[in-house]
Amino acid sequence: MDDDLRKIFDSLKESKQEPLHRDSRILLVDSLNTFLRSFVTINHINPQGNHIGGLTGFLKSVGYAIRHVKPTRVILVFDGKGGSTNKKYLYPDYKANRKINKISNWEGFETQQDESDAITNQIVRLIDYLKCLPVDLLSIDKIEADDTIGYINQQAKGIVYIMSTDKDYLQLVSDRVTVYSPTKKKFYTPKMIKEEFDIHPCNFLTQKILLGDKSDNVPGVVGIGLKTLLKLYPELKEDEAMTIEEIIEHSKTAGGKYEKIYNYRQQLLVNKALMDLMVPNIPEENIVEIEAVLAAPNATLDKATFQSLYAEDYLQNSIPNLPTWLFDNFENLRHYKVK
């Protein structure tokens, strides 16, 4: 076991002198990310001929994470309707490179619209299942899931696990926060980030601001890649945070390749506003919505309705031994008290 991960588990053991409460160990799930990963990789068709891979894959993936993390609370966060809206106010070209194409190769979807309809139908049905479980659901209009998760992480006092394949969350990793990648089956601790990316997690955001993010159409400094950046600022490998403001100030008089950074300073400050999950772009009225959910955890476990939905959808053996799966993964979540 990784030394950093062992410290997290050891700290939890030490805290057992005080009974665990609902927010001792939170699992935050980047839910659309998790659903789409399942939809694309699992071509599961029920006897009625309907694709159900996103639905069943999501449930099994969350169950797997619960068994390994053993959380005291699970919060499933979805992107809100028009989730990119607030970030597009900051940068109109944000995600402007996204094309509406099919994301899977399943033959059952002849057109992009067929696939899109299947995604929508499965997500709507998935919500029905999730309402039967002792988990909390969050979706805030005009807010992306990463900002909501960033805010919850800031408010949390206990240990936090974030489940997502999105590398943006690695900026949050610390002795208290671990990111679980379900595709790599990896739990990212500070040590693992340093080994894999040669960047300390406290500087992961800064390097991302400088390099940009092609997937979101956010530009970085032209002519500077990671190797060059680490030659210019080897301090980014160290465990002392180096802010983008400090780098801009240094580049102002350093000359040479540093001048490229300084000349790009305005875009870099925009990049920070887009990417910084420590200071998420969430209006006050939406924070009130999030706080309301955090203050009223759900303890419902309606096994009968869940199993009825399961039978209606002809999911059959998608989840082997369903009653045991429900009990093992969700029964404990009902009993942790609010501190």
N, C-alpha and C positions, 0 to 999 in steps of 0.2 A: 504493500500500500504506500502511495506517495506520502512523504513526511508531512506536507501541508494538510493533506486530507486526513491523516491520522490525528493531527492536532485538533481538527474540527470535531472528530468523533470523540476524542479524549475530553475536550471541553464540555461536550454534551454529557458524558458520563459523570464528570465532576459536578455538573449542575443538578444531578439527580438528588442531591441533598434537598433541593427545592423541587416540588412536584412540577412536571411539565405542564404548561398551559397551552391554550390554543395557538398562540403566536410564538412558541419556543422555536419552532422549526418549520418554516414556510416553504412550500414548493410553489413557485410561480411558473405557469405554463404559457409559453408563447403559442396560443392555441391555433391560429390560422396557419402558422408555420408548421405546427405538428400535423394538422389535418391535411394540408396540401402535400406534405411529404408522404403521408400514408396513401393519399389518393393516387399519387403518381407511381408509387412503388408496388401497390397491392391491387392486382386485377381480380378482385373477388366478386363473383356474381351469385346472387341468390337464385333459388329455383324458379322465381318469377321472371328471371332474366334481367334484373336490375343490378347495376354496379353498386356495391356496398363497401368497397375497399377503404374509402376515406373514413367512413363511420366506424367500421370494426377495427381498422388500424389505429385510429385515434384512441379508442377505448382501451385496447390492449397496450398501447404505448404508454398511456398515463398509468395504467395498472402496473406496468413494469417499473416505471419511475418510482411509484409509491412503495413498491416492495423493497427497492434498493435504498431510497432516501429515508423512508419511515418518517414522513412529515407529521406534524401535529395539525397542519392546516394546508389545504390545497386551494389555490386561486387560479382560475382559468381565465386568461385575458385574451380577448379578441380585438382585432382592429375595429374601430368604430366606422359607421357609415361615413364615407368621404374622409377617411382617416388621414389622408395627406394634405387636407385643406390648409391647416394652420402652417405647415412647413412650406407650402407653396406661396403663402403670403411673404415668407422670408426670402424664398428663392423660387421664382416662377418656373424654372426649368427642372425643379426637383422631380425625379422619376419620369421626365418627359420622354425618355428613351424606351419606356415600357410599351411593348406592342401586345395587342390582344390576339394571342395565338393559342392553339391547343397546347396543354402542358404535359399531356400523356400520349402514349402511342396505342392506347386501347382501341381495338377494331370496332367495339360497340358504339363508339362516338364517331359518327360520320362527319360531323361538322363541329366547329368551335362552339356553336350555340348549344348543340347537344351536350357537349362536355360541361359547358357553363351551367346549364340547367341541372345536370347531375350534381355538380358541386353545391349549388344553392340548395337543392332538395335534401342532400345528405347533411349539410350543416344545420338546416332547419330541424330535421329529424334528430340530429345529434343533441341539440339543445333540449329536446323533450327527454332524452335519456339522462342528460346531465342534471336536469331539475329533480331527478329522483335520488341523486347522490348528495352526500354531505360535503359538497364543494361550493365555492363561491364563483359566480360568473360576473365578468366585467367587460363591458363594451361601451366606449364613450364616443359619441358622434364627433367627427372631425379630429379625433386623436388616434394615433397609431399605438399598437400594443406596446412597442418598446418604450414609449414615453410613459405610459401608464405603469408598466413594470418598473421603470426607473424611479418613478415617484414612490411606489409602494416599497421598493427596496430602501429608499431613503428614510421612510417612516418606520421600517421594521427594526425592532430592538434585538431580536434573536438571530438564529442562523437562517440563511436564505439559500435556496437552490433555485436556479433559473434553468428551465428546460427549453432549449432552442438550438437550431443549427446556425443561427445568425451570429456572426462574429462580433457584431456591434456590442453585444452584452459582455464581451471579455473586458471591456473597460471598467466594469463594476467588480471584477474579481478581487477578493481580499481574503484575509484570514476568516472573515465572517460570511463571505459570499462565494459560492461555487456555481459555475455554469456547467450544466450537463448537456452534452451533445448526443442525441439519440442515434445519429447515423454513425458516429465514431465510437459510441459506447464509452465516452470519456468524461470524466469529471475534472473540469479545468480549475486547478488551483494556481496560486501565483508561480510556484515552481514550474508547473507544466507549461504555462504561457511563456515563461522565460526560455525554456528549453525548445519549444516549438517555433516561436516567433522571434526570439532573440531580443525581445522587448519586455521591460518590466510592466506589469498590468497598470501601475500608476501612471505610466506614460503611453499606454495603448491608445488612448483617445488622441493625444497630441500627434502621434505618428499618423493616425488615420486622418486627422484634419489636414495634415501636410500632403498626404498621398492621395486624398480624395477617395471616392467610392463610385466606380464605374456602374455598378448595378443600380445605383440611385441617381446616376447622372450628375454626381457632385464632383467637380474638377479639383485635382490637386495641383501642386506647383509643377509646371512644365519642365521636363528635363531632370527631375529629381525623383529617383526610385528609392526603395528601402536601403539598398547598399550604400548609395551616395548619402542618404540622410544620416545613416549611422556613422559614416565617416565624418560628416559635419558635426553631428551631435551624438557622440558615443555615450553621453550622459543618459540618453533615453533607455539604455540597458540597465541603469541603476535604479535602486529602490527609493530614490528621491524624486518627487514629482517635478517635472519641468513644463511650465504652462506655455501655451501658444503665444501669449502676450510677452513672456520672457524671450522666446525665440525671435519674435518680431523685433523687439527692442535690441537684441544682440545683433541681428542681421542688418540693422540700420546702418551700422558703421563698419561691419566686418569685411565688406567687399567680396569680390570673386563670386563664387556660386551662391554665397549667402545673399547676394543682391537680388537673385531671383525670388527668394523668399520674401524679402522686404517689398519688392515691387508687386507681390501678390497678396499683400497684407489684408486688403479689404475683403477679398474672397475667403481668406482663411478665417476671418472673424465670422463671416456668414456660415462657413463650414462648421465652426464650433457651435453656433446656435442651432444648426440642424442636427448635429451628432451627439451633443453632450447629454447623456442620460442622467447625469448627476443634477443637471438643471433642466429638467424636461419642459417642453413648450406646452404647458397646460393652463388654460384660463381658470380664474378663481372659481367660477360657477361649476366647472367640471371637477375641480378638486373636492368640492362639497359632495358631489356624487360618489367619488371614490371613497371618501372618508365615511360616507353612510354605509357602504358595503363593508368596509374594514371594521366598523363598529358593531355590525350585526351579522356575525358568522352563521352560516347555515349548518344545521345539524341533522337535516332530514335524510333518512335512508329508506326509501320506499321500494323495497325489493319486489313487491307484488306487481306494481306498475311497470317497473323496469323489465321484469320478466315477461309481462304481457306485451310490451312494445317489441321485445326481442322475438317473441313468437309471431306477432303480426308481420314483422319484417322478414320472416323466414331466415333468420340468421343461423339457425341450426347449430352446428358444431364450431362456429366461428370463434367462440370463447369456450374452450372445454370446461366442463363442470361449472357451469355458470353460478349456481348458488354458492359454491365454495369460493369462487373468484370474487363475488360481491362481498362475502363476509371477510375474507382475508385482506382485501384491499381497502375496504371502506368502513368496516364496523368500528375500528378504533377511532376514526376521525369524528365520530359522534360524541365521544366522551371527554375530550379535553375541554377544560373550563376556560372561560374568558378571564384573564388576569385582572 
